[in-house]
Amino acid sequence: MDIGIALGGGGVRALAHIPVLEMLDEMGIKPKLIAGTSMGAIVGALYASGMPGNQIREKVLGHVILRNDSLRDVIGKKANLLKWASVFKANFSRGGLINAQGFIDYMFSEIKARRFEDLQIPLLAVAGDFWTGEEVVFTKGPLLPALQASMAVPGVFSQVVLGGHVLVDGGTVNMVPYDLLLGKVHFTIAVNVSKVRIPEKHKVPNALESVMGTFEIMQTAVLNEKMKRLKPDIYICPELFDVRMLDFAKIENVMEQGKPAGEILRQELIKKSLDPAFRWLKQIFD
């Protein structure tokens, strides 16, 4: 029986997908199909290329200063820290503050996959057509331009012109694309990392927070409507407190807060295996 997993968008919060993928590795489960939106597509592509969850974690944490890092650790990371800082190049000419190509190229510099066909696990990467509002799903051809399009958050990252489309972030049309898995696999797992819980309910957001927050409210409303019609077999929504879409300084925090999601997945899979309809899951655990 085939298992598919959908990794939702959410900027830096999408790194909370990593503990979920690590749990799949720990349980010996290899998805047959991955669908991803925005940063979820980036994480999904790294995993689909054959990079296990713990290696993705190491790659990401190797480029940030952690709370327990000693001076020697920081000095050892100097080259990576400088590279990480340099990949975000300003680009004001094409509708965004940042050109994401440098970020994409750097993240994928250590893997050989350059086309969807090179991936070990098939990947569906979602973007949105700016002019028609239609969902554009990439499944073949050059990998990196499609990923760049999938994470082109309006006003933040530059739009991408590809295949006759002007493309923006996939979250504009399908924040957690588990529906793309239905009918293609026997069992679907969806991970939504977009939910933000901020204790200061009456705090007035600044301009950027207002734009990003409103974008996320609309995404959530669309997802809620889809959930009324179609549901994945397992739906996981990690509780990520006080982490906004572009809070890249909080990567370590995201990893920590996302850790319970891996255990939730394990418990949900065990629970599903007791259902006669999914008894075949027990074979995976055995």
N, C-alpha and C positions, 0 to 999 in steps of 0.2 A: 504494500500500500504506500502511496506517495504522500509526502507532507510538503506543504508550501508555507512560506512565511512572508508576511508583508511588513516592511519597516517604514514607518511614517516619518514625515518631515518635522522639523522643529529647531533648525539651526544647531547650536552647540548641544542642545538637549538630545539630539539624535545619537550622541555618544553613549547614552543610556541603553542603546541597543546592544552594546558590546557584552554586558553581563548575560543577556539573554542568549546570545550566540555562544558564549562560553559554556552555558549550561547545556545547550544542544551538543556541543563537543563532548562535554563530560558524560552525557548520557549515550553517546555514540550514535546520535541521530544526525543524518545528513539530509537537508532539504533537497527536494527534487526541482524546486522552482522558487525563485525569490522575486518579489515585487518591491520596488522602493521609490520613494518620493523625496526629492531634495537631498538633504544630508543623509536621509535614510537610504537613498540610492547610492551614495558614496560608500557608506559602510557596507551596504549589500554587495556592491561591486568588489570591494576588497575581499570580502568573505567568499564570494563566488569565484574569485580568482584562485582560491586555494589557501588563502591566508587564514589560519584558525583565529578564533576570538582572542586568545591570549596574546598572539602576535600583533593583532590590531591594537590591543590595549597598550602593549609595549611601545609600538610605533608612535601612538598619540602622546603617551606620558613622557616619552623621551624628548618631547619638544616643549615641555612646560616645566616651570619650577614648582616642585612639590613642597608641601609644608615641612616635611621631614628631611629635605635635601640639605646636605652639608655644603660648605663652600666648595669642597672638592667636587661634589656632585654637580654643582652649578657650573664650575669651570669645565668639567667634562662634557657638559651639554652645550657649551658655548657655541660651537659650530652649528648645532641643530637649532638653537634659539635664534641665531642670526638668520639662518635660512627661513625659519618659520616667519620671522618678522618681515622678511623681504618679499614673500610670495603675495602679500596683499598689496597690489599696486593700484593706486587711485586711477580712476578712469571716468571723467566727467562728461565725455563726449557722446556716450551711447546709453544714457538713461539710467546710469548706476553710479554709485560712489566707488565701487571696487570692481576690477576685472578678475573674475574667478579663475581664469585660465592658469595663472601661476600656481594657485592653490591646488587645482586639480592635477596639474603636471607633477607637482612636488609629491602629493599624496600617493601617486601611482608610479613614482620613479623607480621603485624597487620591485615592481611586478612586470611580467612579460606581456600580459594581456593588453592588447591595444584595440581589439575588436570584440564585440559581443560573442562572436564565434570562438574566441580564444578562452572564454571562461569555462571553468569546470562545472559550474552550476548555471543553468539558463537564468537570465536576469531580464525583468521588465522594468524599464526606467521611465517614469512619468514626467512629462512637462506639459505646459499649457500654451495654446496658441493665443497670442495677445489680441489679434484682430477678430478671430472667430469665437474665442472662448471655448474652443474644443480641446478635449484631452488628446494629447499625442503620446503614444507609447512606443518606446524604442526597444527593439528586440534583436536587431542585427546591425551590422555596419560598424563604423568607428565608435569606440566606446567613450573616449574622453569628451568630445563635443556634446554628446548626448547627456553626459553627467553634468557638464557645465550648464546646459540648458535646464536640466531638472532642478538645479539649485539657484537659478537666477531670480532671487527674491526681488520684486519690483522696488526700484528706488535704492537698493543696496548693491546688488550685483548686476552687471550689465546684461542686457538681453542677448540672446544668441539667435543668429539667422542661420537656419539649417533646414534643408529639404523643402524649401519654399515656404517655411514658416518663420515668423518672428516669435521666439519662444521665451516664456518666463517660467518661474518656479512652479513645479508640479503641484505644490500645495494649493494653488489657485483653483485647481480643478479636482484634485483627488488627494487629500491629505494622508490617508492611510489606505493604500490601494489593494486591500484584500479581495475586493470584488473581482479583480483581474485574475485571481487564482481559481475562482469558483469554476468548476467544470473541467479544470486542467489537472487538479490533484484531488486526492480523496479526503484530505484533512487540512484545514487552514488555521494558521496562527497569525494574529494581527497584533502589532505592538504600536501603541499610540503614545508618543513622547511629547505631545504638544501642550498638555495640560499644565498650566502654571498656577501655583497656589501662593498668593502673596498676602500675608497677614494684614498689611496696612490697607484695609478696605476703602478708606476714605482719602488715601494719598492721591494727590493730583499728579498724573504722569507728565513727563516732559514731552517735547515734540516727537522724538524718535520712539519713545515708549508708547505714545498715543497711536502712531501709525502702525507699529508692529503689533500692538495689542489689539487694535481694531481688525487688522488682517487675521489674527488668530481667532478672534471671536467669530468672524464670518466662516472661517474654515471649520470651526467646531460645530457651528449651526448646520452646515452642509453634511458633516459627518454624522451628526445625530439623526438627521433625516434618513440617511442611508442605512443606519443601524436599525431603524424601524422596519425596513424592508428586507435587508440582507444582513445576516450575522455570520461572523467567522466561528469556527468551532471553539477556539480559545481567543479571548480578547484580553490583552494586558495593557494597563495604563499606569506606568510608574508615577509615584507622587514626587514631583520635582519642585522643591520649594525655592522661591527667590532666584530663579535662573531664567533669564530672558534669552531670546533667540540668539543674540550676538554676544553673550557673556562668555567670550572665549577665555577670560581669566579664571573662570569657574569650572574648568574641565575636570579637575580632580574631584570637585564637589559633585559634579554630575555623575561621575563613575561611582562614587560612594552611595549617592542617593538611588542610583539605578540598580545597585546590587540586589535588593530584595526582589526585583523583577525576575531574576534568574530562578530564585527559589519558588516564586509564584508559578512560573512556567512548569517547573518540575512537579509541583503539587497538582496543578491542573491536568497535566498529562497522566499522572497516576490516577486521578479521579476519573478522567475520561476512559481509561483502560478498564474500569469496572463497569462501564456502560456496555451492554451486549452489542450495541451498534459499532463500538470501537474496541472490541475485545482483542483485535489484532495488535493493538498498541502494546499489549503485554509481552509479545514476542520481542519487541525492541528492548524492554527492560531485562528480559531473561537472557 
